[in-house]
Amino acid sequence: MNRTNRMRWGFAALAAVSMGALALADDVPFARSVRPGESYLMSLADIMTFVQLRHIKLGEAISAGNAPLAAFEARLMADNLVASAMLYQAIPIEFVEAAAKPLVALQDPAAQKDPAKAKLAFANLTTACNACHQAAGVGFITIAPPKSSPFGNQIFAPAAKD
């Protein structure tokens, strides 16, 4: 089979998998994919994937004692949660606020200098995420502190000062 035919078969297989995923996504709250001809609005599942990655980086930064990175990831995570609350108004605001409190604490310079406070804020954030998932009926999505990092190409320890 020549290269052109392999590409055609590859695209056909990808399309078949995508169509199957569309059917499955309707069964999972907030996970519906965009159908051909629809305009794209980032799904809550897409936003939460970013939040999950930020949660990992945040945990790694706290464990490594990299306060500036922790504050940066907390700020980005807060932005993602604000976007989710604006786009998906069925999310109870009290759950967004419960997640916001530890994120604000992680951006506070006092917490940045106190590893125990940062770890407590991270634990509270993780608890708030799971409480929101329970309330939204997706309690089968449980967040835990990272045990490993998919970011093997990033150093989480604070940069050495010259």
N, C-alpha and C positions, 0 to 999 in steps of 0.2 A: 504494500500500500504506500503510495507516495505521500509526501508531506502535506499537500493540500487536502487529500482525503482524510488523513489523520486529524487535521485541524477541524474539518467538518464534523467528523465523528466526535471529537472532543467537545465541540460546542453543542452538539446535539445531546451528548450525555450530560453536560452541565445544565442545559435547559431542562432536561427531564428531572434532574435532581432538584432544580429550583422550583419547578411546578409541584413536585412532591412536598417540598418544604412549605410552599404556600398553603397547601391543604392542611398540613400539620399545624402551622402557625395559628390558624383560626381556633384551635383547641386550647391554646395557652393565652391567658389574659395578657394584654399589652404587647404581644409578640408578633402580631400580624405583619407580614411583609407587604411591600408595595407591589401592586399588580401593574402589569403593562397598561399604560395610558393614564395612570393615576399620578398626581404630583407627589413628590416625596416630602414627607414630614418625618423627621427623625422619630423613631418609635421609642417608647419608654425603655424597651429592652436594649436598644442601641445606647441610650444615655446611661443606663445602668451598667452596661459593659465598660464604658469609660469610668464610671464611678468605681467599679470593682478594680480596675487597673490602678486607679489613683489610691484606692484603699491599700493595695499591695505596696505601692511606692511609699505611701505615708507610713505604713508599718515598718518598712525597711529603713526609712529615714530616721524614724524615732529610735529604732533598735541600734542604729549606727551613731546616734547622737548628732545627726545633721539637722539642726534646728532650722536653718534657712530653707532647706529642701522640704522639711516637714511643713513649714508655714506656707510655702509655695504650693505644695500638693493639696493642703487643706483649703486654700483659697480656690484652686481650680475645682476641687470636689464640691465646694459650696456653690460655685457657678453652675456646675452640672445639676445639682439638686434644685437650684432656683429654676433652671430651664425645665426640669421635669415637672415642677409644681405649676409653672406657667402654661406648659403645653398640655398637661393632663390634670385638669382641675378636680378630678374625682379623688385625688390624693388628699387625705385629710391634712390640713395645715399643721395640726399639732404634731404630726409625725415628722414633717419637714423641720419644724422648729426644734424638735427633740434632737434631730441630727445636726442642726445648725449650732446648737450650744457647744458641743465638744469641738466642732470645727473652728468656732470663734476662739475657744480656749487655746487651741493649738496655734493660732496666729498671734496670741498675746505674748509679748516679750518675756513676761514673768514665767509662763509655762515653757517657753523655749529654753530657759536657763535651768529648769527643774525637770530632769528626766522622769521623776516619779509622777509629776503632774501631767506630763505629756503622755505617759503610758496609761494613766487613768482616763484622760480625755479620749485616747484611742479606744480603750475598752468600752467607754460610754458610747462612743460613735458606733462601734460594732453592735452593741446592744440595741441602739436606736434603729439601725438598719434592719435588724432582725424583727424588731417590734413592728416596724412599718410593713415588712413583708407579711407578717402574720395578719395584720389588719387588712391588707390588700387581698388576702386570700391566696397568696403565693408563698406561704410558709415553708414550702418544700425547697425554696431558695434560701439557704442558710449561709451567712457570711461568718468567717472565722479569721483570726489573725493569720497572716501568711506564715507558712512553714518553709517555703522556698520562694525564690523569685524567678519569674520568667525573663527578667531583665539582666541577663548575664553580661550585657554590654554596658552596664551603668554602674558606677562606683557610688555607693551610698554614704560612705564615710565623708565627713567634712573635708573640704579642700584644705591642704596645708597652706598656712599663711606665710608669705615671703618675708 
